[in-house]
């Protein structure tokens, strides 16, 4: 330990003289700051000769604090040149009193102490992150895209789709569909009688077929709803009389 402290004092004395020389060199132009390799070797040899005496190279706590204050006032450029000149290991010893390996050990111990809390402990939320302005509620999610298409009739907040109520409230659509089918049939007969444009005849046929398919689907759904309504009414009467209710499978609706 005594030998290590003596070598550390030598390195500190060497760094102190390097700091003084770097201040005078960095004040000149960039071309004067660069030296030849031979000149650098001579300066290092001279510094080693001056630090040969251990008593002269030893530094007190006040001198070490003054040296750290002096280095902390350097610019980033001066600090980079000082690190490259004296080495990162010696720079960390002067400024922090620790080497790179000591920093790595401290970080490893800090991470291990953080992980030793247990896997089932409650998660600690950061107090520096502000809470969200809007809570995430199911069915009322905030739209991310500004120009996204949104139809309130099919939103989750409007509830589940009730087909029976829809057919009851919008029964006039079937009347309009029947009227459109009748008009298309009359137009088709008239254009075909007059020998009109084949493309127009084909377009009328497609529209007529589409409306007839919609009409057939509506009639099938309406028939199924009527059967279920009658069955529900019959089951209520049977249960009031103490009898078992009747249940239909989906296959029985198409018999």
C-alpha positions as CSV (number, residue, x, y, z in Angstrom):
1,X,0.0,0.0,0.0
2,X,2.9,2.4,0.7
3,X,4.5,1.7,-2.7
4,X,1.1,2.2,-4.4
5,X,0.5,5.6,-2.5
6,X,4.0,6.8,-3.5
7,X,3.4,5.9,-7.2
8,X,0.0,7.7,-7.0
9,X,1.7,10.8,-5.6
10,X,4.1,10.7,-8.5
11,X,1.3,10.5,-10.9
12,X,-0.6,13.3,-9.3
13,X,2.5,15.5,-9.3
14,X,3.0,14.7,-13.0
15,X,-0.7,15.5,-13.7
16,X,-0.4,18.8,-11.9
17,X,2.5,19.9,-14.0
18,X,0.8,18.6,-17.1
19,X,-2.3,20.8,-16.3
20,X,0.0,23.9,-15.9
21,X,1.8,23.3,-19.1
22,X,-1.5,22.5,-21.0
23,X,-3.0,25.9,-19.9
24,X,-0.1,27.8,-21.4
25,X,-0.1,25.7,-24.6
26,X,-3.9,25.9,-25.2
27,X,-3.9,29.7,-25.0
28,X,-1.9,29.9,-28.3
29,X,-2.9,29.1,-31.8
30,X,-3.7,25.5,-32.8
31,X,-0.4,25.1,-34.7
32,X,1.6,26.1,-31.7
33,X,-0.3,23.6,-29.5
34,X,0.9,20.6,-31.5
35,X,4.4,19.5,-30.6
36,X,6.7,16.9,-32.1
37,X,7.0,13.5,-30.5
38,X,10.5,14.1,-29.5
39,X,9.7,17.2,-27.6
40,X,6.9,15.4,-25.8
41,X,9.2,12.6,-24.8
42,X,11.8,15.2,-23.5
43,X,9.1,17.0,-21.4
44,X,7.9,13.7,-19.9
45,X,11.4,12.7,-19.0
46,X,12.0,16.1,-17.4
47,X,8.8,15.8,-15.4
48,X,9.8,12.3,-14.2
49,X,13.1,13.7,-13.1
50,X,11.5,16.5,-11.2
51,X,9.1,14.1,-9.5
52,X,11.9,11.7,-8.4
53,X,11.8,13.1,-4.9
54,X,8.9,11.6,-3.1
55,X,8.6,14.4,-0.5
56,X,8.3,17.1,-3.1
57,X,5.7,15.1,-5.1
58,X,3.4,14.4,-2.2
59,X,0.2,16.6,-2.3
60,X,-2.0,17.6,0.6
61,X,-5.8,17.6,0.5
62,X,-6.0,21.3,0.0
63,X,-3.6,21.1,-3.0
64,X,-5.7,18.2,-4.4
65,X,-8.9,20.2,-4.0
66,X,-7.3,23.2,-5.7
67,X,-6.2,21.0,-8.6
68,X,-9.7,19.6,-9.0
69,X,-11.2,23.1,-9.0
70,X,-8.7,24.2,-11.6
71,X,-9.4,21.2,-13.8
72,X,-13.2,21.6,-13.4
73,X,-12.9,25.1,-14.9
74,X,-11.4,23.8,-18.1
75,X,-13.4,23.7,-21.4
76,X,-14.4,20.4,-23.0
77,X,-11.6,20.7,-25.5
78,X,-9.0,21.2,-22.7
79,X,-10.4,18.3,-20.8
80,X,-10.3,16.0,-23.8
81,X,-6.7,16.9,-24.4
82,X,-5.8,16.5,-20.8
83,X,-7.4,13.0,-20.7
84,X,-5.5,11.9,-23.8
85,X,-2.3,13.2,-22.4
86,X,-2.4,11.8,-18.8
87,X,-4.7,8.9,-19.5
88,X,-8.3,8.2,-18.3
89,X,-7.2,6.1,-15.4
90,X,-5.1,8.8,-13.8
91,X,-7.7,11.5,-14.6
92,X,-10.4,9.6,-12.7
93,X,-8.1,9.1,-9.8
94,X,-7.4,12.8,-9.6
95,X,-11.0,14.0,-10.0
96,X,-12.9,11.3,-8.2
97,X,-10.4,9.3,-6.3
98,X,-11.5,6.2,-8.1
99,X,-10.5,4.2,-11.1
100,X,-12.6,2.8,-14.0
101,X,-12.8,-0.6,-12.3
102,X,-14.1,1.1,-9.1
103,X,-16.9,2.8,-11.1
104,X,-17.9,-0.5,-12.7
105,X,-18.0,-2.2,-9.3
106,X,-20.2,0.5,-7.9
107,X,-22.6,0.3,-10.8
108,X,-22.8,-3.5,-10.5
109,X,-23.5,-3.3,-6.8
110,X,-26.2,-0.6,-7.4
111,X,-28.0,-2.8,-10.0
112,X,-27.8,-5.9,-7.7
113,X,-29.2,-4.0,-4.8
114,X,-32.1,-2.7,-7.0
115,X,-32.9,-6.2,-8.1
116,X,-32.8,-7.7,-4.6
117,X,-36.2,-6.3,-3.7
118,X,-38.1,-9.4,-4.9
119,X,-40.3,-10.2,-7.9
120,X,-43.6,-9.9,-6.1
121,X,-43.1,-6.5,-4.7
122,X,-45.4,-3.7,-5.9
123,X,-44.1,-1.7,-8.9
124,X,-42.9,1.8,-8.1
125,X,-44.2,4.4,-10.6
126,X,-42.1,7.3,-11.5
127,X,-43.2,10.6,-9.8
128,X,-41.5,12.7,-12.5
129,X,-43.8,11.4,-15.3
130,X,-47.1,13.4,-15.3
131,X,-50.4,11.4,-15.4
132,X,-52.4,11.2,-18.6
133,X,-55.1,13.8,-19.2
134,X,-57.7,11.3,-20.3
135,X,-58.3,7.9,-18.8
136,X,-58.6,4.9,-21.1
137,X,-62.2,3.7,-20.9
138,X,-63.5,0.7,-22.8
139,X,-65.7,1.8,-25.7
140,X,-64.6,5.5,-25.4
141,X,-61.0,5.2,-26.7
142,X,-59.5,8.4,-28.0
143,X,-59.2,8.5,-31.8
144,X,-55.5,8.7,-32.8
145,X,-56.0,9.7,-36.4
146,X,-57.6,13.1,-37.0
147,X,-59.2,12.2,-40.3
148,X,-60.2,8.7,-39.4
149,X,-63.7,7.6,-40.5
150,X,-66.0,7.3,-37.5
151,X,-69.7,6.3,-37.5
152,X,-71.4,6.7,-34.1
153,X,-74.0,4.1,-35.0
154,X,-71.4,1.3,-34.9
155,X,-69.4,2.6,-31.9
156,X,-68.9,0.3,-28.9
157,X,-70.3,3.0,-26.6
158,X,-73.7,2.8,-28.4
159,X,-74.2,-0.7,-27.1
160,X,-74.9,-4.0,-28.9
161,X,-76.8,-4.2,-32.2
162,X,-80.4,-5.1,-31.7
163,X,-81.7,-6.4,-35.1
164,X,-85.3,-6.7,-34.0
165,X,-85.4,-3.1,-32.8
166,X,-83.6,-2.0,-36.0
167,X,-86.2,-3.6,-38.2
168,X,-89.0,-2.2,-36.1
169,X,-87.6,1.4,-36.1
170,X,-86.5,1.4,-39.7
171,X,-89.4,-0.6,-41.3
172,X,-89.9,2.2,-43.8
173,X,-86.7,1.2,-45.6
174,X,-88.5,-1.9,-46.9
175,X,-91.3,0.2,-48.3
176,X,-88.7,2.4,-50.1
177,X,-86.9,-0.7,-51.4
178,X,-90.2,-2.1,-52.9
179,X,-90.8,1.3,-54.6
180,X,-87.3,1.3,-56.1
181,X,-87.7,-2.3,-57.4
182,X,-90.9,-1.3,-59.1
183,X,-89.4,1.8,-60.7
184,X,-86.4,-0.2,-61.9
185,X,-88.6,-2.9,-63.4
186,X,-90.6,-0.3,-65.3
187,X,-87.5,1.4,-66.6
188,X,-86.0,-1.9,-67.6
189,X,-89.1,-2.8,-69.7
190,X,-89.2,0.6,-71.3
191,X,-85.5,0.7,-72.3
192,X,-85.6,-2.8,-73.6
193,X,-88.7,-2.1,-75.6
194,X,-87.1,1.0,-77.2
195,X,-83.8,-0.8,-77.8
196,X,-81.7,1.5,-75.6
197,X,-78.1,1.4,-74.6
198,X,-76.9,-2.1,-73.6
199,X,-74.6,-0.7,-70.8
200,X,-77.6,1.1,-69.3
201,X,-79.7,-2.0,-69.4
202,X,-76.9,-4.0,-67.7
203,X,-76.6,-1.4,-65.0
204,X,-80.3,-1.5,-64.3
205,X,-80.2,-5.3,-64.1
206,X,-77.3,-5.2,-61.5
207,X,-79.2,-2.7,-59.4
208,X,-82.4,-4.7,-59.6
209,X,-80.6,-7.9,-58.6
210,X,-78.9,-6.2,-55.7
211,X,-82.3,-4.8,-54.4
212,X,-84.0,-8.2,-54.8
213,X,-81.2,-9.9,-52.8
214,X,-81.6,-7.3,-50.0
215,X,-85.3,-7.8,-50.0
216,X,-84.9,-11.6,-49.7
217,X,-82.5,-11.3,-46.8
218,X,-84.9,-8.9,-45.0
219,X,-87.8,-11.4,-45.5
220,X,-85.7,-14.3,-44.1
221,X,-84.7,-12.3,-41.1
222,X,-88.2,-11.1,-40.5
223,X,-89.5,-14.6,-40.7
224,X,-86.9,-15.8,-38.2
225,X,-87.8,-13.0,-35.8
226,X,-91.5,-13.8,-36.1
227,X,-90.8,-17.5,-35.3
228,X,-88.7,-16.6,-32.3
229,X,-91.3,-14.2,-31.0
230,X,-94.1,-16.8,-31.3
231,X,-91.8,-19.4,-29.7
232,X,-91.0,-17.0,-26.8
233,X,-94.7,-16.4,-26.2
234,X,-95.5,-20.1,-26.4
235,X,-92.7,-21.0,-23.9
236,X,-94.0,-18.4,-21.4
237,X,-97.5,-20.0,-21.6
238,X,-96.0,-23.5,-21.2
239,X,-93.9,-22.5,-18.2
240,X,-96.9,-20.9,-16.6
241,X,-98.8,-24.2,-17.0
242,X,-95.9,-26.1,-15.5
243,X,-94.6,-27.6,-18.8
244,X,-91.1,-27.6,-20.2
245,X,-90.2,-24.9,-22.8
246,X,-89.3,-25.7,-26.4
247,X,-85.9,-24.8,-27.9
248,X,-85.1,-24.6,-31.6
249,X,-81.7,-25.2,-33.2
250,X,-80.5,-23.0,-36.1
251,X,-81.0,-25.9,-38.5
252,X,-84.8,-26.0,-37.7
253,X,-85.2,-22.4,-39.0
254,X,-84.3,-23.5,-42.5
255,X,-86.5,-26.6,-42.7
